[in-house]
Amino acid sequence: MLNFIKKLFGGSSVDYKELVKNGAQIIDVRTPAEFNNGSIRNSKNIPLQQLAAEMKIMDQKKPIITCCASGMRSASAKSLLEKNGFEAYNGGGWTALQNKLSK
């Protein structure tokens, strides 16, 4: 039951650092202006409104970690990616994700 609640509300024991080590892509779904003001090293900026069109050229064999400013847009991106056959994880806000990756 606890795992169900965590999954429902976004609680997670995902090891993002391990995912990246094993080839996961980090997709930042903020606007280009937001991305240019700070981002995770080696992340790719694909604004949420452009994600559907960009999926055609994305590598479906690699997991994707989405991030944004607070976690709302990245949750939408994760859902869209999963509906299209991608293995996706919501990394939440980019600064929090960056902290998790640097530990």
N, C-alpha and C positions, 0 to 999 in steps of 0.2 A: 504494500500500500504506500509506503514512504517513497519508493521509486516512482510510482505513478504520480504522486503529488509533486515531487521534484520535477518530473518531466512536464507536467501540466503548467507549473508556474516558473519554469526555467531554471530551477536549481539543478546543478550539474556537478558531476565529478569528472568531467571531460579534462583530459590532460592535453591542453592546447599545444604546449611545448613539444610533446611527443608527436602529435599530429603533424606539426610543421617539420619536425625532424624527419618524419616519414613521407614528406612530399606534399602535405596539404597546402593549398593556395589560400591566401588571405585576400578577400575581396572587400574593399571599403566602399560602402554604398552612399557615402555623403556626396555633396556637390563638389565640383572641382575646386571652388574657392575654399571650402572647408578643408578639403584634402591638402591643398597647398599651404595651409596654415599649420600643418602638422599631421604626420601619419606614421604608420608602422613601416619600418624598413622592409623593402621587398614586397609590400602590399600593392595591389592593383586597384586603381580607382575606377569603378563602374557605378555611376549614380543609379539609384534604385529605379528611376523611370526609364533607364536604358538597359536594365538587366535582361529583360526578356529577349531583346534583339541580340544581345551579346552572347547569350547562352549557346548559340549555334557554333561559336568558335572557341568555346571553353572546353577544357579537357575533362570529360565526364569520368575518367578513370581515377582522378585525384580528388580526395575530399576537399571541401571548401569551407573555410571559416569566414563568416560574414561579420562585419563590424560597421559602426556608424558613430554618431555622437553619444547617444544614450542607450541604444539597444532596441529602439522601436523599429526603425527602418531595417536594421539587420535581422530582426525577427521576421519581418515581411519578406525579406530577401531569402532567408532560409526556407520559409514555407514555399515560395515560388520555385526555388531550386529543387526541393524535395519532390514537388509535384511533377517536375520534369526529369526525374530519375537521377538526380545528383545526391551524393552523400554530403549533407550540409550540417553545419553547426553554427549556432548563434554565439559569436564571441562577445556580443554586447558593445559597450562603448569602447572606442579604440584605445583610449588611455588605459583603461582597466585591463584590456587584452594585452596591451604592450607590457604592462607590469607583470601579468601572468607569464608572459613569454620570457621575461628577463630574470625570473627567479631561478 
